[in-house]
Amino acid sequence: MLYVADTHALFEVFLRQAFETQALPIREMRLGPGLVGALAASTPGAIWIGTYKEDGPGRLYRFATEVLSRARDPVTLTIADASAGPRHSELCPGSCLRPRRQIMGRAQS
């Protein structure tokens, strides 16, 4: 499965259809209140959506791929559908996931 995040939606595409000449429907999951697709990352069995705020701390939310695949259309993902991840500092506007799910912040210059 291929997941693509946008500011207000998460898209689910079968990997085999992503490169076919005949386009198949792409499943759209809207991001509900409090969720903004500012960044996205994947780990085995999960998609992480990061919400960024200039005036406060951001948040990472973990969505199990099993939960995403069972959701019925039309889908609006909410914070209640996710297991909240760790906060990253407002001093680190970007961050990345390292092996073993450690958060590594990017220093602000």
N, C-alpha and C positions, 0 to 999 in steps of 0.2 A: 504494500500500500504506500502511496505517496501522499503526504500531507503538505499543503501550502497554506501559509498564514497570511492574512491581510489585516488591515486595521480593524475591520468589523466582522470578519468571517474566517473560518477555517474550512479549507476545501479538501475533500477526500477523492483521490483518483486511483483506480487500479493501475499499478505500474505498467502492466502489459498494454493498457489502453492509452497510456501517455504518449507512446511512440507509434501508434497505429495511424494509418491514413484515414480511416473512418472514425470520426470522433464519437465517443459514447458520452452519455450524461455524466457530468461531474457533480458530486454530492456537495452541497453547501450547508455548513452549520454556522448559523449566525452567532456572534458573540454578544451575550446579554449584558445588562448593566454591570459596570465595574470591571469588565474584561475588555482589554484593548490588545490587539495582536501586534504589539510593538516589536516583539522578538519571538522566535520559536526555535525549539530544539527538540531532538528526540533522543530517547534512551530505549533500551529493549522493553517493549510493552507499554510505552507511554509517550505522549506528546506534551511538551511543556510550553505554555503560553506566558509570555512576560508582559506585564503592564508597567509602563513607564510614566512617571509624573515629574515634571520639571520642579514643582514646588513641594515635593515630598518623596518618601521612599517608594521604590517600585516593589512589585510582587511577582513571584513565579507561581503558576498553578499547574499541577500535574493532572492530566486527563489520561486515564488508562485506555489503551486502544480497544480493549474488550468492551468497555462502556461506550466508546464512540461507535463501534460497529453495531451495537445492539440498539442504539437510539433510533427512534422512529421519526420519519420525515413529517412535517417540517421540524427541523431541530434548531433550538436556541440553547446554546451552552450557557450555563450559569456558574457562579462561584460554588454553588451547592453541588454541582456535578463533579467538581474537582477536589483533589486532596491538596490543600495549600502547601506550597513549598516554602523554603526560607526566604526572608526578605533580603534584598540587596540594598546597600547603602545609597542614600541620595548623593553621596560623594562619588559614586561609581556609576555613571550613566550607562555603561555597558558592562556586561558580565558574560561569562561562559561557563558551561558545565565541564568539569574535568572527570576523569575516571573515578569511580566510587562515589559519584554524585556530589563531589565537592564543588563549591562555588568559588570561582576565582574572579575577583573584580578587576576592572581596568582602571588604573590610576588616572585621576583628572589632572590635566596639565595647565 
